[in-house]
């Protein structure tokens, strides 16, 4: 997975009103190819927010699992692909957060 080009925290929050947050999706991968009706979307995201005084709060990062097509389950044979995806997203997270201004 290559590093995505994402806006800085300052860029994301430049137009946000006080007390609001902005959700930036960095990567989405769908896991599940054995049965076409079962898959899980794995998403790496960053949430940036301003407090009520308009001051940026520390960024929050998350990996979210959501329902893909049909069921939100995967076949056990897809576990290696899920592990690979999580490892890649973790590396992207480490690379992006090492840059300082990205949260």
N, C-alpha and C positions, 0 to 999 in steps of 0.2 A: 504494500500500500504506500503510495507516495504521499508526501506531506501536502495537505491541502493548503491553498492560499486562502487565508481568512483575514477578516478585518481585525484590527487591534481593539482592545477594550475601549479605548478612547473614541475610536471611529464608530463602534457599535452604539455607544451611549451618547454620542454627540447630539442626537435629535430626540432622545428619550426624556420624557418628563420625570420629575422627582417622584420617587416611590414606585417606579416601573422597572420591569426587567425585560431583557431581550434574550431569546433562545437562538443560538447559532448551531446549526447542524454541520458537523465536520465530515462525517462519513456514515454511510448506511450500507450494510451488507445483508443480503437475504440468504439464509441458510435453509436448505431443504430442497433436495432434488430427487430423492428416491420416490416419494409419492407426491404428485403435483398438488394435492390438496392439503399438504402439511408443510409449513415453513415458519420461520421466525425471522423478523427483521432485527438486526443488531445495529444500534445507532450510537455514535460518539458525539456528545453535545457539550456546549459550554453555555452557562447561564451567567449573564452580567446584569447587574442591577444598580440602581441609584437609591440611596436611602431617602427619607422624607426631606432632608436638607439638600439633596442634589449631589451628594458625595458618593463616589463609586464604592460599592462593597466588593470584597474579594470575589473573584470568579468562582463559580461552582461547576465542576465537571462531572459528567455521568455517562455511564454506558447503560442504555435502555434496551430492554427486550420487549418487542411488541408483536402482536399478531400479524403474521404475513398473510398469505393466501390460505383460506380455510382455517384449519386448526392452528393453535399456537404451539404445536409440538413438532419435534423433528424425530426422524428415525434414528436409532442408535448408531447406525453407520455414518451419520452426519456429525457425530461428536468431534472427530478430528478436524473437520472444517470449522466448527464452532471454536475450538481451541485455537486454531491458527488465526482466525479472525480476531479473537480477543487479544491474542499476543500482538498482532499487528496494530490494533487500536491502542494498546498500551504503549507500544513504541512511538506511535504518532503523538500520543498524549505527552510522553516524556520529552520528545523533541520539541513540541510546541511550547511546553511550559518552561523549558530551559532558556527560552528567548527573553524572558523577563517581562516585557510589556503585554504578553498575551494572556496573563492571568495564571 
